[in-house]
Amino acid sequence: MVEITTDTPRNRLRTALWGISSSARLQAALAAGTRPDGSYIEVLVQRCEVEPDFFVRDMLTWALTRHDPALTVKAVLPELRSSSPQARSQALHTLSKIGDPKTGDAITVDLLHDDDVEVARAAWRAAAGLVPQGGEALLAQELVSELGRGDRETQRSLSRAFAVLGAAVESVIEDAARSENDAVSAHAVATLAIMADPDEGFDAATAEAKRVVALRGAPTVQEQ
């Protein structure tokens, strides 16, 4: 009689990653990246969808980047169509870390405008990093409609994505800075400031942008 064993490295990793202790899960993900094994990839991807701890999720992505890029990308791409926002955002994060330009086409318009803000933010970062040379302005035209969306962190993410795209998209942002929508205009002005001086803090740039936009609509005082 042949004995069938289930005590394989893959199954041991699965057991560890579905354990109660977040620190133990972190160590399991670290070990999976330190000693890569092709059988780990599916388990790591599956855990990304449900892992509640941010630091463990980040380690899961790191572990995936330590494996064969072709195999990892093949496993990750279907997650972009998942009904789970966390699966989508983590897949985008992983693709951005792998950095294969050929995966840029997988970042769809729907992902760039995803209703879930974490997915959208991950899509902006990934798209900005993976866009082919010459495609920056086209991507900027798609992203510009997101100006003014969300809270400080969301707006900062978009501004940083525009900064990555660089000088080729400045005219797109300048057009948005003239928008009649104050939130859009202020975000665009702040983005231009960040693009001109990446060391400038986002909060300072936003405060100055709001002041500029407010003054733009103020009545002028005629000299006597």
GROMACS elastic network, one bead per residue, 0.5 to 0.9 nm:
[ bonds ]
;  ai    aj funct       b0    kb
    5     8     6  0.74866   500
    6    11     6  0.68128   500
    6    12     6  0.88065   500
    7    10     6  0.82125   500
    7    11     6  0.62341   500
    7    12     6  0.65393   500
    8    11     6  0.52201   500
    8    12     6  0.61258   500
    8    13     6  0.85714   500
    9    12     6  0.50639   500
    9    13     6  0.61191   500
    9    14     6  0.86083   500
    9    37     6  0.84536   500
    9    39     6  0.79918   500
    9    40     6  0.79574   500
   10    13     6  0.51935   500
   10    14     6  0.62926   500
   10    15     6  0.87779   500
   10    37     6  0.83304   500
   10    39     6  0.57794   500
   10    40     6  0.55666   500
   10    43     6  0.73763   500
   11    15     6  0.61807   500
   11    16     6  0.86006   500
   11    40     6  0.88427   500
   11    43     6  0.86351   500
   12    15     6  0.51329   500
   12    16     6  0.62271   500
   12    17     6  0.86326   500
   13    16     6  0.51024   500
   13    17     6  0.60468   500
   13    18     6  0.85597   500
   13    28     6  0.66119   500
   13    29     6  0.80987   500
   13    32     6  0.75670   500
   13    40     6  0.73163   500
   13    43     6  0.75569   500
   13    44     6  0.86291   500
   14    17     6  0.51993   500
   14    18     6  0.61927   500
   14    19     6  0.86385   500
   14    40     6  0.84790   500
   14    43     6  0.61817   500
   14    44     6  0.82208   500
   14    47     6  0.84162   500
   15    18     6  0.53702   500
   15    19     6  0.63256   500
   16    19     6  0.51851   500
   16    20     6  0.87093   500
   16    21     6  0.89880   500
   16    24     6  0.70126   500
   16    25     6  0.59609   500
   16    27     6  0.88457   500
   16    28     6  0.60937   500
   16    29     6  0.87157   500
   17    20     6  0.85425   500
   17    22     6  0.86220   500
   17    24     6  0.77602   500
   17    26     6  0.80144   500
   17    28     6  0.63859   500
   17    29     6  0.72955   500
   17    43     6  0.85403   500
   17    44     6  0.83193   500
   17    47     6  0.70824   500
   17    51     6  0.86199   500
   18    21     6  0.87863   500
   18    25     6  0.73161   500
   18    47     6  0.77969   500
   18    51     6  0.85705   500
   19    22     6  0.76143   500
   19    24     6  0.73438   500
   19    25     6  0.65797   500
   20    23     6  0.89990   500
   20    24     6  0.80184   500
   20    25     6  0.80027   500
   21    24     6  0.52068   500
   21    25     6  0.63340   500
   21    26     6  0.86680   500
   22    26     6  0.60894   500
   22    27     6  0.86397   500
   22    52     6  0.89015   500
   22    53     6  0.70187   500
   22    55     6  0.89348   500
   22    56     6  0.71463   500
   23    27     6  0.62695   500
   23    28     6  0.86293   500
   23    56     6  0.80948   500
   24    27     6  0.50832   500
   24    28     6  0.61700   500
   24    29     6  0.87006   500
   25    29     6  0.62179   500
   25    30     6  0.85410   500
   25    56     6  0.67269   500
   26    29     6  0.52431   500
   26    30     6  0.61814   500
   26    31     6  0.86428   500
   26    55     6  0.74504   500
   26    57     6  0.84328   500
   26    59     6  0.66676   500
   26    60     6  0.80859   500
   27    31     6  0.60852   500
   27    32     6  0.85706   500
   27    56     6  0.86514   500
   27    59     6  0.88223   500
   28    31     6  0.50931   500
   28    32     6  0.61911   500
   28    33     6  0.87606   500
   29    32     6  0.50265   500
   29    33     6  0.63831   500
   29    34     6  0.86132   500
   29    44     6  0.77886   500
   29    56     6  0.72887   500
   29    57     6  0.87992   500
   29    59     6  0.59169   500
   29    60     6  0.54734   500
   29    61     6  0.88153   500
   29    62     6  0.83436   500
   29    63     6  0.62124   500
   30    33     6  0.52659   500
   30    34     6  0.60854   500
   30    35     6  0.86560   500
   30    56     6  0.89910   500
   30    59     6  0.63593   500
   30    60     6  0.76690   500
   30    62     6  0.80657   500
   30    63     6  0.64899   500
   31    35     6  0.60562   500
   31    36     6  0.81570   500
   31    63     6  0.81260   500
   32    35     6  0.54403   500
   32    36     6  0.55669   500
   32    37     6  0.73316   500
   32    40     6  0.70229   500
   32    44     6  0.85701   500
   32    60     6  0.85134   500
   32    63     6  0.59662   500
   32    64     6  0.84188   500
   32    66     6  0.86736   500
   33    36     6  0.52481   500
   33    37     6  0.84186   500
   33    59     6  0.83421   500
   33    60     6  0.80918   500
   33    62     6  0.67999   500
   33    64     6  0.67790   500
   33    65     6  0.78158   500
   33    66     6  0.55038   500
   33    67     6  0.73500   500
   34    63     6  0.74090   500
   34    66     6  0.76209   500
   35    66     6  0.86042   500
   36    39     6  0.86909   500
   36    40     6  0.73685   500
   36    41     6  0.87676   500
   36    63     6  0.76752   500
   36    64     6  0.85173   500
   36    66     6  0.64922   500
   36    67     6  0.57297   500
   36    68     6  0.86516   500
   37    40     6  0.55014   500
   37    41     6  0.75275   500
   37    67     6  0.71504   500
   38    41     6  0.57768   500
   38    42     6  0.83982   500
   38    67     6  0.68969   500
   38    68     6  0.74896   500
   38    71     6  0.78228   500
   38    72     6  0.87103   500
   39    42     6  0.67796   500
   39    43     6  0.77102   500
   40    43     6  0.53608   500
   40    44     6  0.61235   500
   40    45     6  0.86817   500
   40    64     6  0.85525   500
   40    67     6  0.87718   500
   41    44     6  0.51979   500
   41    45     6  0.61946   500
   41    46     6  0.86071   500
   41    63     6  0.86535   500
   41    64     6  0.65161   500
   41    67     6  0.74922   500
   41    71     6  0.78752   500
   41    72     6  0.64099   500
   41    75     6  0.73183   500
   42    45     6  0.51858   500
   42    46     6  0.61357   500
   42    47     6  0.86444   500
   42    72     6  0.84220   500
   42    75     6  0.66599   500
   42    76     6  0.87168   500
   43    46     6  0.51287   500
   43    47     6  0.61944   500
   43    48     6  0.87158   500
   44    47     6  0.51863   500
   44    48     6  0.63290   500
   44    60     6  0.61442   500
   44    61     6  0.80535   500
   44    63     6  0.78007   500
   44    64     6  0.69604   500
   45    48     6  0.51836   500
   45    49     6  0.70650   500
   45    60     6  0.78876   500
   45    61     6  0.84082   500
   45    64     6  0.78823   500
   45    72     6  0.86795   500
   45    75     6  0.72308   500
   45    76     6  0.66781   500
   45    79     6  0.83495   500
   45    87     6  0.83974   500
   45    90     6  0.88646   500
   45    91     6  0.80804   500
   46    49     6  0.56713   500
   46    50     6  0.74307   500
   46    87     6  0.83611   500
   47    50     6  0.55086   500
   47    51     6  0.57120   500
   47    57     6  0.82211   500
   47    60     6  0.78942   500
   48    51     6  0.55213   500
   48    52     6  0.88127   500
   48    56     6  0.88180   500
   48    57     6  0.60104   500
   48    58     6  0.89557   500
   48    60     6  0.67232   500
   48    61     6  0.78677   500
   48    86     6  0.75558   500
   48    87     6  0.62715   500
   48    90     6  0.64315   500
   48    91     6  0.80171   500
   49    52     6  0.88381   500
   49    57     6  0.89513   500
   49    79     6  0.85689   500
   49    84     6  0.70363   500
   49    85     6  0.82923   500
   49    86     6  0.55629   500
   49    88     6  0.80212   500
   49    90     6  0.73716   500
   49    91     6  0.87628   500
   50    84     6  0.88900   500
   50    86     6  0.73586   500
   50    87     6  0.76419   500
   51    54     6  0.78143   500
   51    56     6  0.71714   500
   51    57     6  0.62105   500
   51    86     6  0.87805   500
   52    56     6  0.80204   500
   52    57     6  0.76558   500
   53    56     6  0.53563   500
   53    57     6  0.62413   500
   53    58     6  0.87450   500
   54    57     6  0.50868   500
   54    58     6  0.62353   500
   54    59     6  0.86976   500
   55    58     6  0.50738   500
   55    59     6  0.62637   500
   55    60     6  0.86242   500
   56    60     6  0.61156   500
   56    61     6  0.86995   500
   57    61     6  0.63731   500
   57    62     6  0.86721   500
   57    90     6  0.77587   500
   58    61     6  0.51716   500
   58    62     6  0.62911   500
   58    63     6  0.86760   500
   58    90     6  0.86374   500
   58    93     6  0.88994   500
   58    94     6  0.89190   500
   59    63     6  0.60606   500
   59    64     6  0.85566   500
   60    63     6  0.50586   500
   60    64     6  0.62750   500
   60    65     6  0.87710   500
   60    94     6  0.89415   500
   61    64     6  0.50535   500
   61    65     6  0.63248   500
   61    66     6  0.88495   500
   61    90     6  0.76687   500
   61    91     6  0.84654   500
   61    93     6  0.75554   500
   61    94     6  0.54212   500
   61    97     6  0.79369   500
   62    65     6  0.51504   500
   62    66     6  0.65926   500
   62    94     6  0.78843   500
   62    97     6  0.80750   500
   63    66     6  0.52408   500
   63    67     6  0.70714   500
   64    67     6  0.54758   500
   64    68     6  0.83326   500
   64    69     6  0.82785   500
   64    72     6  0.65287   500
   64    94     6  0.74834   500
   64    98     6  0.86312   500
   65    68     6  0.76847   500
   65    69     6  0.68622   500
   65    72     6  0.75659   500
   65    94     6  0.73100   500
   65    95     6  0.87503   500
   65    97     6  0.69977   500
   65    98     6  0.58292   500
   66    69     6  0.79452   500
   67    70     6  0.86958   500
   67    71     6  0.76669   500
   67    72     6  0.66159   500
   68    71     6  0.54635   500
   68    72     6  0.60915   500
   68    73     6  0.86108   500
   69    72     6  0.50052   500
   69    73     6  0.59039   500
   69    74     6  0.84054   500
   69    98     6  0.69769   500
   69   100     6  0.82697   500
   70    73     6  0.53208   500
   70    74     6  0.62074   500
   70    75     6  0.87628   500
   71    74     6  0.51634   500
   71    75     6  0.63725   500
   71    76     6  0.87227   500
   72    75     6  0.51654   500
   72    76     6  0.60821   500
   72    77     6  0.86328   500
   72    98     6  0.89199   500
   73    76     6  0.50034   500
   73    77     6  0.59093   500
   73    94     6  0.86943   500
   73    95     6  0.71174   500
   73    98     6  0.82441   500
   73   100     6  0.86523   500
   73   103     6  0.80188   500
   74    77     6  0.57869   500
   74    78     6  0.76646   500
   75    78     6  0.66614   500
   75    79     6  0.78196   500
   76    79     6  0.54817   500
   76    80     6  0.74514   500
   76    91     6  0.57622   500
   76    92     6  0.85093   500
   76    94     6  0.78349   500
   76    95     6  0.76823   500
   77    80     6  0.56624   500
   77    81     6  0.79454   500
   77    91     6  0.70788   500
   77    92     6  0.85826   500
   77    95     6  0.82950   500
   77   103     6  0.83118   500
   77   106     6  0.74428   500
   78    81     6  0.57397   500
   78    82     6  0.70698   500
   78    91     6  0.87179   500
   79    83     6  0.86271   500
   79    84     6  0.85146   500
   79    87     6  0.58591   500
   79    88     6  0.56347   500
   79    89     6  0.88881   500
   79    90     6  0.85446   500
   79    91     6  0.60350   500
   79    92     6  0.87086   500
   80    83     6  0.87417   500
   80    85     6  0.89619   500
   80    87     6  0.71674   500
   80    89     6  0.77769   500
   80    90     6  0.88439   500
   80    91     6  0.62500   500
   80    92     6  0.71476   500
   80   106     6  0.79922   500
   80   107     6  0.80591   500
   80   111     6  0.81253   500
   81    84     6  0.85263   500
   81    87     6  0.87092   500
   81    88     6  0.68814   500
   82    85     6  0.72978   500
   82    86     6  0.88523   500
   82    87     6  0.63615   500
   82    88     6  0.61318   500
   83    86     6  0.89172   500
   83    87     6  0.79026   500
   83    88     6  0.79337   500
   84    87     6  0.52390   500
   84    88     6  0.64574   500
   84    89     6  0.88126   500
   85    88     6  0.51034   500
   85    89     6  0.61161   500
   85    90     6  0.84778   500
   85   116     6  0.66310   500
   85   118     6  0.77732   500
   85   119     6  0.63116   500
   86    89     6  0.51596   500
   86    90     6  0.59188   500
   86    91     6  0.83070   500
   86   118     6  0.79702   500
   86   119     6  0.73982   500
   87    90     6  0.52987   500
   87    91     6  0.59933   500
   87    92     6  0.85999   500
   87   119     6  0.89047   500
   88    91     6  0.51716   500
   88    92     6  0.62582   500
   88    93     6  0.86530   500
   88   111     6  0.84794   500
   88   119     6  0.62632   500
   88   122     6  0.87085   500
   89    92     6  0.51426   500
   89    93     6  0.61838   500
   89    94     6  0.86548   500
   89   118     6  0.62984   500
   89   120     6  0.77135   500
   89   121     6  0.81364   500
   89   122     6  0.56417   500
   89   123     6  0.73543   500
   90    94     6  0.61028   500
   90    95     6  0.85835   500
   90   119     6  0.81086   500
   90   122     6  0.78179   500
   91    94     6  0.50691   500
   91    95     6  0.61782   500
   91    96     6  0.86050   500
   91   122     6  0.88235   500
   92    95     6  0.51175   500
   92    96     6  0.61692   500
   92    97     6  0.86713   500
   92   107     6  0.79566   500
   92   119     6  0.77969   500
   92   122     6  0.58107   500
   92   123     6  0.60579   500
   92   125     6  0.85195   500
   92   126     6  0.62691   500
   92   127     6  0.89370   500
   93    96     6  0.51828   500
   93    97     6  0.63688   500
   93    98     6  0.88087   500
   93   122     6  0.59009   500
   93   123     6  0.79162   500
   93   125     6  0.80760   500
   93   126     6  0.67739   500
   94    97     6  0.51103   500
   94    98     6  0.62469   500
   94    99     6  0.85772   500
   94   126     6  0.88595   500
   95    98     6  0.50711   500
   95    99     6  0.60922   500
   95   100     6  0.72726   500
   95   103     6  0.72892   500
   95   104     6  0.87269   500
   95   126     6  0.70309   500
   95   130     6  0.89623   500
   96    99     6  0.50575   500
   96   100     6  0.78059   500
   96   103     6  0.89508   500
   96   122     6  0.85105   500
   96   123     6  0.88534   500
   96   125     6  0.73341   500
   96   127     6  0.79326   500
   96   129     6  0.67445   500
   96   130     6  0.71726   500
   97   100     6  0.85905   500
   97   126     6  0.82998   500
   99   102     6  0.87309   500
   99   103     6  0.80479   500
   99   104     6  0.89323   500
   99   126     6  0.84034   500
   99   129     6  0.74149   500
   99   130     6  0.65732   500
  100   103     6  0.57644   500
  100   104     6  0.76539   500
  100   130     6  0.71214   500
  101   104     6  0.55488   500
  101   105     6  0.84390   500
  101   129     6  0.83768   500
  101   130     6  0.50389   500
  101   131     6  0.70147   500
  101   132     6  0.69058   500
  102   105     6  0.67748   500
  102   106     6  0.83815   500
  102   130     6  0.79311   500
  102   132     6  0.87538   500
  103   106     6  0.54541   500
  103   107     6  0.75028   500
  103   130     6  0.73620   500
  104   107     6  0.56734   500
  104   108     6  0.86632   500
  104   126     6  0.77540   500
  104   127     6  0.62402   500
  104   129     6  0.85214   500
  104   130     6  0.51280   500
  104   131     6  0.59492   500
  104   132     6  0.77342   500
  105   108     6  0.69002   500
  105   127     6  0.87309   500
  105   130     6  0.87246   500
  105   131     6  0.83330   500
  107   110     6  0.81756   500
  107   111     6  0.62511   500
  107   112     6  0.72626   500
  107   123     6  0.66699   500
  107   126     6  0.78364   500
  107   127     6  0.65191   500
  108   111     6  0.52501   500
  108   112     6  0.65003   500
  108   113     6  0.88633   500
  108   123     6  0.85836   500
  109   112     6  0.50364   500
  109   113     6  0.63320   500
  109   114     6  0.83545   500
  109   142     6  0.77177   500
  110   113     6  0.52325   500
  110   114     6  0.56412   500
  110   115     6  0.88435   500
  110   120     6  0.88584   500
  111   115     6  0.85461   500
  111   119     6  0.68556   500
  111   120     6  0.59855   500
  111   122     6  0.88404   500
  111   123     6  0.60526   500
  111   124     6  0.86391   500
  112   119     6  0.79371   500
  112   120     6  0.51738   500
  112   121     6  0.78311   500
  112   122     6  0.85161   500
  112   123     6  0.53989   500
  112   124     6  0.61713   500
  112   127     6  0.82751   500
  112   142     6  0.80833   500
  112   143     6  0.72480   500
  112   146     6  0.87726   500
  113   116     6  0.84739   500
  113   117     6  0.85564   500
  113   119     6  0.86153   500
  113   120     6  0.58371   500
  113   123     6  0.85342   500
  113   142     6  0.89789   500
  113   143     6  0.82064   500
  113   145     6  0.88801   500
  113   146     6  0.74967   500
  114   117     6  0.67566   500
  114   118     6  0.85507   500
  114   119     6  0.62009   500
  114   120     6  0.51000   500
  114   121     6  0.88685   500
  114   123     6  0.85672   500
  115   118     6  0.88491   500
  115   119     6  0.78798   500
  115   120     6  0.73397   500
  116   119     6  0.54421   500
  116   120     6  0.63678   500
  116   121     6  0.87840   500
  117   121     6  0.60367   500
  117   122     6  0.85249   500
  117   150     6  0.78210   500
  117   154     6  0.73276   500
  118   121     6  0.51545   500
  118   122     6  0.61832   500
  118   123     6  0.85317   500
  118   154     6  0.83104   500
  119   122     6  0.51673   500
  119   123     6  0.60917   500
  119   124     6  0.86747   500
  120   124     6  0.61863   500
  120   125     6  0.87382   500
  120   154     6  0.88815   500
  121   124     6  0.51432   500
  121   125     6  0.63853   500
  121   126     6  0.86428   500
  121   154     6  0.66589   500
  121   157     6  0.62377   500
  121   158     6  0.70616   500
  122   125     6  0.52599   500
  122   126     6  0.61031   500
  122   127     6  0.84655   500
  122   157     6  0.86566   500
  123   126     6  0.51135   500
  123   127     6  0.58322   500
  123   128     6  0.83736   500
  124   127     6  0.52416   500
  124   128     6  0.60685   500
  124   129     6  0.85910   500
  124   143     6  0.77920   500
  124   157     6  0.75946   500
  124   158     6  0.65638   500
  124   161     6  0.60516   500
  124   162     6  0.87846   500
  125   128     6  0.53400   500
  125   129     6  0.63211   500
  125   130     6  0.87060   500
  125   157     6  0.73771   500
  125   158     6  0.78188   500
  125   160     6  0.79362   500
  125   161     6  0.55724   500
  125   164     6  0.86710   500
  126   129     6  0.52227   500
  126   130     6  0.60675   500
  126   131     6  0.83762   500
  126   161     6  0.86142   500
  127   130     6  0.51483   500
  127   131     6  0.56173   500
  127   139     6  0.79398   500
  127   161     6  0.82057   500
  128   131     6  0.56338   500
  128   136     6  0.77714   500
  128   139     6  0.79281   500
  128   140     6  0.89692   500
  128   161     6  0.55531   500
  128   162     6  0.73451   500
  128   163     6  0.88593   500
  128   164     6  0.61963   500
  128   165     6  0.59548   500
  129   132     6  0.88114   500
  129   161     6  0.80813   500
  129   164     6  0.71327   500
  129   165     6  0.79379   500
  131   134     6  0.82445   500
  131   135     6  0.61156   500
  131   136     6  0.65255   500
  131   139     6  0.77248   500
  131   165     6  0.84460   500
  132   135     6  0.54968   500
  132   136     6  0.74182   500
  133   136     6  0.68454   500
  134   137     6  0.73600   500
  134   138     6  0.84087   500
  134   168     6  0.85927   500
  135   138     6  0.54397   500
  135   139     6  0.63147   500
  135   140     6  0.87032   500
  136   139     6  0.52069   500
  136   140     6  0.61259   500
  136   141     6  0.87142   500
  136   165     6  0.58143   500
  136   166     6  0.80846   500
  136   168     6  0.65733   500
  136   169     6  0.65885   500
  137   141     6  0.62084   500
  137   142     6  0.87477   500
  137   165     6  0.81499   500
  137   168     6  0.61570   500
  137   169     6  0.51471   500
  137   170     6  0.87534   500
  137   171     6  0.88884   500
  137   172     6  0.75084   500
  138   141     6  0.51686   500
  138   142     6  0.65992   500
  138   143     6  0.88701   500
  138   169     6  0.86371   500
  139   142     6  0.51300   500
  139   143     6  0.62416   500
  139   144     6  0.86408   500
  139   165     6  0.87213   500
  139   169     6  0.87851   500
  140   144     6  0.58500   500
  140   162     6  0.71241   500
  140   165     6  0.78972   500
  140   169     6  0.61535   500
  140   172     6  0.68182   500
  140   173     6  0.81847   500
  141   144     6  0.54417   500
  141   145     6  0.76510   500
  141   169     6  0.83953   500
  141   172     6  0.66804   500
  141   173     6  0.89457   500
  142   145     6  0.65465   500
  142   146     6  0.82501   500
  143   146     6  0.55430   500
  143   147     6  0.74768   500
  143   158     6  0.80685   500
  143   162     6  0.85046   500
  144   147     6  0.55257   500
  144   172     6  0.74536   500
  144   173     6  0.71956   500
  144   176     6  0.72657   500
  144   184     6  0.89369   500
  144   188     6  0.86329   500
  145   148     6  0.83213   500
  145   149     6  0.86772   500
  145   176     6  0.88085   500
  145   184     6  0.85330   500
  146   149     6  0.55851   500
  146   150     6  0.89188   500
  146   155     6  0.86409   500
  146   158     6  0.78210   500
  146   184     6  0.83627   500
  147   150     6  0.88576   500
  147   155     6  0.71548   500
  147   158     6  0.74513   500
  147   159     6  0.85100   500
  147   176     6  0.82010   500
  147   183     6  0.77579   500
  147   184     6  0.51681   500
  147   185     6  0.80748   500
  147   186     6  0.89369   500
  147   187     6  0.60926   500
  147   188     6  0.67322   500
  148   151     6  0.85794   500
  148   155     6  0.67329   500
  148   181     6  0.87202   500
  148   182     6  0.84534   500
  148   185     6  0.77574   500
  148   186     6  0.77186   500
  148   187     6  0.56487   500
  148   188     6  0.80498   500
  149   154     6  0.70881   500
  149   155     6  0.65012   500
  149   183     6  0.81807   500
  149   184     6  0.80036   500
  149   187     6  0.89101   500
  150   153     6  0.78998   500
  150   154     6  0.55253   500
  150   155     6  0.64259   500
  151   154     6  0.53215   500
  151   155     6  0.62182   500
  151   156     6  0.85647   500
  152   155     6  0.52291   500
  152   156     6  0.60099   500
  152   157     6  0.85701   500
  152   202     6  0.86967   500
  152   203     6  0.82081   500
  153   156     6  0.50552   500
  153   157     6  0.61349   500
  153   158     6  0.87616   500
  154   157     6  0.51857   500
  154   158     6  0.65186   500
  154   159     6  0.88048   500
  155   158     6  0.52015   500
  155   159     6  0.62183   500
  155   160     6  0.86299   500
  155   187     6  0.72090   500
  155   191     6  0.89692   500
  156   159     6  0.50304   500
  156   160     6  0.61125   500
  156   161     6  0.85796   500
  156   187     6  0.89360   500
  156   191     6  0.83012   500
  156   202     6  0.66302   500
  156   203     6  0.88589   500
  157   160     6  0.51852   500
  157   161     6  0.62684   500
  157   162     6  0.88117   500
  158   161     6  0.50048   500
  158   162     6  0.63437   500
  158   163     6  0.86292   500
  158   191     6  0.83674   500
  159   162     6  0.51345   500
  159   163     6  0.61986   500
  159   164     6  0.87398   500
  159   187     6  0.79795   500
  159   188     6  0.80949   500
  159   190     6  0.78655   500
  159   192     6  0.82984   500
  159   194     6  0.72776   500
  159   195     6  0.80212   500
  159   202     6  0.86735   500
  160   164     6  0.62524   500
  160   165     6  0.87216   500
  160   191     6  0.78099   500
  160   194     6  0.77849   500
  160   195     6  0.80786   500
  160   198     6  0.87487   500
  161   164     6  0.51467   500
  161   165     6  0.64881   500
  161   166     6  0.89190   500
  162   165     6  0.50448   500
  162   166     6  0.65189   500
  162   169     6  0.73179   500
  162   170     6  0.85039   500
  162   173     6  0.85571   500
  162   191     6  0.74045   500
  162   192     6  0.88327   500
  162   195     6  0.75245   500
  163   166     6  0.51333   500
  163   167     6  0.80544   500
  163   169     6  0.87775   500
  163   191     6  0.75862   500
  163   192     6  0.83093   500
  163   194     6  0.70088   500
  163   196     6  0.85539   500
  163   198     6  0.78088   500
  164   195     6  0.83824   500
  165   168     6  0.69571   500
  165   169     6  0.66416   500
  166   169     6  0.61623   500
  166   170     6  0.72617   500
  166   195     6  0.71065   500
  167   170     6  0.53027   500
  167   171     6  0.83279   500
  167   195     6  0.79600   500
  168   171     6  0.75470   500
  168   172     6  0.86852   500
  169   172     6  0.54016   500
  169   173     6  0.66891   500
  169   174     6  0.88472   500
  170   173     6  0.51873   500
  170   174     6  0.60797   500
  170   175     6  0.86826   500
  170   192     6  0.72119   500
  170   195     6  0.83316   500
  171   175     6  0.62151   500
  171   176     6  0.86839   500
  172   175     6  0.53041   500
  172   176     6  0.65134   500
  172   177     6  0.88284   500
  173   177     6  0.61574   500
  173   178     6  0.89546   500
  173   188     6  0.56985   500
  173   189     6  0.77807   500
  173   191     6  0.76124   500
  173   192     6  0.69216   500
  174   178     6  0.68742   500
  174   188     6  0.71005   500
  174   189     6  0.75905   500
  174   192     6  0.75257   500
  175   178     6  0.55301   500
  175   179     6  0.71607   500
  175   185     6  0.89996   500
  175   188     6  0.86198   500
  176   179     6  0.51884   500
  176   180     6  0.89306   500
  176   184     6  0.68449   500
  176   185     6  0.59716   500
  176   187     6  0.88005   500
  176   188     6  0.59552   500
  176   189     6  0.83424   500
  177   180     6  0.86511   500
  177   182     6  0.89019   500
  177   184     6  0.70772   500
  177   186     6  0.68311   500
  177   187     6  0.76961   500
  177   189     6  0.54992   500
  177   190     6  0.89981   500
  177   192     6  0.86876   500
  177   213     6  0.88404   500
  178   181     6  0.85427   500
  178   184     6  0.88008   500
  178   185     6  0.60306   500
  178   188     6  0.85980   500
  178   189     6  0.89081   500
  179   182     6  0.70847   500
  179   183     6  0.88843   500
  179   184     6  0.65604   500
  179   185     6  0.52639   500
  179   188     6  0.89261   500
  180   183     6  0.88420   500
  180   184     6  0.80059   500
  180   185     6  0.70634   500
  181   184     6  0.53905   500
  181   185     6  0.60631   500
  181   186     6  0.85653   500
  182   185     6  0.50003   500
  182   186     6  0.58930   500
  182   187     6  0.83936   500
  182   210     6  0.80408   500
  182   213     6  0.66769   500
  182   214     6  0.80653   500
  183   186     6  0.53021   500
  183   187     6  0.61525   500
  183   188     6  0.85645   500
  183   210     6  0.82815   500
  184   187     6  0.52398   500
  184   188     6  0.61153   500
  184   189     6  0.86508   500
  185   188     6  0.50891   500
  185   189     6  0.61565   500
  185   190     6  0.85897   500
  185   209     6  0.81721   500
  185   210     6  0.84168   500
  185   213     6  0.69840   500
  186   189     6  0.51203   500
  186   190     6  0.61303   500
  186   191     6  0.84949   500
  186   206     6  0.68741   500
  186   207     6  0.86811   500
  186   208     6  0.86291   500
  186   209     6  0.50074   500
  186   210     6  0.51905   500
  186   211     6  0.84492   500
  186   212     6  0.78367   500
  186   213     6  0.60961   500
  186   214     6  0.89385   500
  187   190     6  0.51109   500
  187   191     6  0.60608   500
  187   192     6  0.86953   500
  187   206     6  0.67891   500
  187   209     6  0.72043   500
  187   210     6  0.81543   500
  188   192     6  0.62589   500
  188   193     6  0.87020   500
  188   209     6  0.82073   500
  189   192     6  0.51736   500
  189   193     6  0.64062   500
  189   194     6  0.88096   500
  189   205     6  0.80496   500
  189   206     6  0.77884   500
  189   208     6  0.86161   500
  189   209     6  0.53811   500
  189   210     6  0.83070   500
  189   212     6  0.83955   500
  189   213     6  0.84137   500
  190   193     6  0.50751   500
  190   194     6  0.63136   500
  190   195     6  0.86614   500
  190   202     6  0.73213   500
  190   203     6  0.88012   500
  190   204     6  0.85626   500
  190   207     6  0.81390   500
  190   208     6  0.74815   500
  190   209     6  0.52800   500
  190   210     6  0.82738   500
  191   194     6  0.50586   500
  191   195     6  0.61092   500
  191   196     6  0.85789   500
  191   202     6  0.83718   500
  191   205     6  0.77938   500
  191   206     6  0.82325   500
  191   209     6  0.89545   500
  192   196     6  0.61342   500
  192   197     6  0.85484   500
  192   205     6  0.89464   500
  193   196     6  0.51206   500
  193   197     6  0.60629   500
  193   198     6  0.78936   500
  193   200     6  0.75813   500
  193   202     6  0.87569   500
  193   205     6  0.62290   500
  193   206     6  0.87985   500
  193   209     6  0.84693   500
  194   197     6  0.50477   500
  194   199     6  0.74075   500
  194   200     6  0.61223   500
  194   201     6  0.76757   500
  194   202     6  0.69992   500
  194   205     6  0.69844   500
  195   198     6  0.57880   500
  196   200     6  0.88023   500
  197   200     6  0.56046   500
  198   201     6  0.78347   500
  198   202     6  0.89909   500
  199   202     6  0.89396   500
  200   203     6  0.86356   500
  200   204     6  0.71560   500
  200   205     6  0.68150   500
  201   204     6  0.53737   500
  201   205     6  0.62383   500
  201   206     6  0.86267   500
  202   205     6  0.50267   500
  202   206     6  0.59808   500
  202   207     6  0.85245   500
  203   206     6  0.50828   500
  203   207     6  0.61080   500
  203   208     6  0.86033   500
  204   207     6  0.51697   500
  204   208     6  0.62135   500
  204   209     6  0.84990   500
  205   208     6  0.52510   500
  205   209     6  0.60318   500
  205   210     6  0.86439   500
  206   210     6  0.61203   500
  206   211     6  0.85653   500
  207   210     6  0.52541   500
  207   211     6  0.63212   500
  207   212     6  0.87697   500
  208   211     6  0.50423   500
  208   212     6  0.62268   500
  208   213     6  0.86823   500
  209   212     6  0.50699   500
  209   213     6  0.61810   500
  209   214     6  0.85221   500
  210   213     6  0.51072   500
  210   214     6  0.60127   500
  210   215     6  0.85578   500
  211   214     6  0.51047   500
  211   215     6  0.61640   500
  211   216     6  0.85693   500
  212   215     6  0.52181   500
  212   216     6  0.61873   500
  213   216     6  0.50564   500
  213   217     6  0.69119   500
  214   217     6  0.56467   500
  214   218     6  0.65882   500
  215   219     6  0.82591   500
  216   219     6  0.83663   500
  217   220     6  0.89793   500
